[in-house]
Amino acid sequence: MGFKILIVGGGLSGLTLANGLLKHGSDLDLEIEIYERDAKDLNREGITTLDASLITGYEIRMGEDGLTGLRTSLLDTEWNSVKSKLGVGGKAAPQICDLNFRSIFDLGSLLTYPESMPIQRGRLRESLLVQPERRNLLHFSKTVTNYAILREGPSERVQLFFKDGTSTVGDLVIAADGSKSILNEVTGLCNRYVTDVRCITARINLTRPDIVRSLPPTLQVGPVMLGLGGRSVCFSSLYLPVQDDGSSVYHKSSTLMWALAVGAEFWKKTLGYDPEELGKSEKFDQQEWFETALDLAEHWHSPALKSVLTADPVASIGYGAFRSSVQPSLDWRMGVRGRLGADAAHDRIWFMGDSMHAMTRTLSFLFLVDLTLIVNSWKRNGRKSSSEGCWYPSCNAASDGERKLWICG
C-alpha cells in the first residue's frame, strides 16, 4: 500500500496539486484521493446562474508564478489546453477612474506591477479535471466534518469524517477547501474572518460587437476600478479571448465582469439592511441581487456606471462577504495543542490556498518538493510518528509550506 494523500477541495488549488503529484510522483508509490463538497453537476464557481448554458466562470489573471505552476504540474496535453484558453496578455493593471470612467491613475505604470494573462475559471478547471477524472480520483458531495488520528504502535494515520456518514483514512491531508474551510476550524487554526465588505459579482456575455465598442474606452483598454466612497468600489474587466481576426475587438466568448464591493455600514444606511444579517430563508434570488446592485448604483448618480452594469443581460450573478485572514505564527500548532490537546492542529494536516490565506496567488507546485521529501522519508521509515524520530519532521515541513504560501501570496 502506497503513501496516501487526501486532498480536501476540488477547486483550482487542489486540482493543480493533484495534477502535479500525478505527473511527478509516479515513482513515489502515491495514492491520491480528492474530496469535493459540491455535487458533480453543481456550478463550481460560486455563482447563481440566470442561463446555465452560458456558464464558464469568472475571469482570473495568471501571472508568471501561476503559469509556471501550471506548466510544472500539467501534462503537455492539458498544458496546451490551458494555453489555448488564455486571453490577451499584458500588464492589464487596473486603472483607477472617476465615476465617468476617466482615468486618474494607471497602476500599470508601476514597474513592479506584474504582467499576466486572463482565463476564465471554469475553462481552467475543465483542463485541471481531465487527469483526476480519468483516474477516478474525485469524490463529489463530500463535506468534511472532523478528523481523528489513528495510532498503531509507532505508526499513525489520519481519518477524515464526512457529513454523509462515511470516512476515509490516509497518511497526509491537504486542506484546499477554500475560504470557508472546515478544516481551518476543526484543527483550531481559525485565522479566517468575515470583513465588513459585501460584494455582488456578475458576468455578462457580450452578444454584439457594438456593445463592446460602446463600453467606456478605459474599460476596453484594461480593468477599471472606481472608488465610490463609504468603503465601496466597483471593479470591472473585459475578457477578450485570443482570436483569428485581429481587426475585431469582438469574439463570441467575449465577456464583461463587474463586482460591486460595498461597505456594510454604507449598504445598511442606503438600503436599510445588512445582507449578512438576513436569515437563509430571506436571502435573495439572482434577479433580486441584480436589482439590489442597481439600487446601490443609483446612489452614485453615474450613467457610465449604470451602462456597464446593464451592458447586456446578466448571465450569472453571485453575492458574498469578503473574507480575510490573520497570519498564524510559525509555532501556531504548538499553541493550539496546548489549548485543545495533542491531536489538534496535527502535523499531518497541511493548509494551502484560501483555506488559510485570503487571495493566495501562488499555486500548488510549491508543495511538490516538500511532499516529495515526506514520501521519500516514509518509504525509508514507514508510517512512524514524528515523536518516534523517524517520520520526516512534518510540523516543520507544514509550517515551511504555509510560510511560503503566506509570503508569496
C-alpha positions, 0 to 999 in steps of 0.5 A: 500500500502506497503513501496516501494523500487526501486532498480536501477541495476540488477547486483550482488549488487542489486540482493543480496539486493533484495534477502535479503529484500525478505527473511527478510522483509516479515513482513515489508509490502515491495514492491520491484521493480528492474530496469535493463538497459540491455535487458533480453537476453543481456550478463550481464557481460560486455563482447563481446562474440566470442561463446555465448554458452560458456558464464558464466562470469568472475571469482570473489573471495568471501571472508568471508564478501561476503559469509556471505552476501550471506548466510544472504540474500539467501534462503537455496535453492539458498544458496546451489546453490551458494555453489555448484558453488564455486571453490577451496578455499584458500588464492589464493593471487596473486603472483607477477612474472617476465615476465617468470612467476617466482615468486618474491613475494607471497602476500599470505604470508601476514597474513592479506591477506584474504582467499576466494573462486572463482565463476564465475559471471554469475553462481552467478547471475543465483542463485541471479535471481531465487527469483526476477524472480519468483516474477516478480520483474525485469524490463529489458531495463530500463535506468534511466534518472532523478528523481523528488520528489513528495510532498503531504502535509507532505508526499513525494515520489520519481519518477524515469524517464526512457529513454523509456518514462515511470516512476515509483514512490516509497518511497526509491531508491537504486542506484546499477547501477554500475560504470557508474551510472546515478544516481551518476550524476543526484543527483550531487554526481559525485565522479566517474572518468575515470583513465588513465588505459585501460584494455582488459579482456578475458576468455578462456575455457580450452578444454584439460587437457594438456593445463592446465598442460602446463600453467606456474606452478605459474599460476596453483598454484594461480593468477599471476600478472606481472608488465610490466612497463609504468603503465601496468600489466597483471593479470591472474587466473585459475578457477578450479571448485570443482570436483569428481576426485581429481587426475585431475587438469582438469574439463570441466568448467575449465577456464583461465582469463587474463586482460591486464591493460595498461597505456594510455600514454604507449598504445598511444606511442606503438600503436599510439592511445588512445582507449578512444579517438576513436569515437563509430563508430571506436571502435573495434570488439572482434577479433580486441581487441584480436589482439590489446592485442597481439600487446601490448604483443609483446612489452614485448618480453615474450613467457610465456606471449604470451602462456597464452594469446593464451592458447586456443581460446578466448571465450569472450573478453571485453575492458574498462577504469578503473574507480575510485572514490573520497570519498564524505564527510559525509555532501556531500548532504548538499553541493550539495543542496546548489549548485543545490537546495533542491531536489538534492542529496535527502535523499531518494536516497541511493548509494551502490556498484560501483555506488559510490565506485570503487571495493566495496567488501562488499555486500548488507546485510549491508543495511538490518538493516538500511532499516529495521529501515526506514520501521519500522519508516514509518509504525509508521509515514507514508510517512512524510518528514524528515523536518516534524520530523517524517520520520526516519532521512534518510540523516543520515541513507544514509550517515551511509550506504555509510560510511560503504560501503566506509570503508569496501570496 
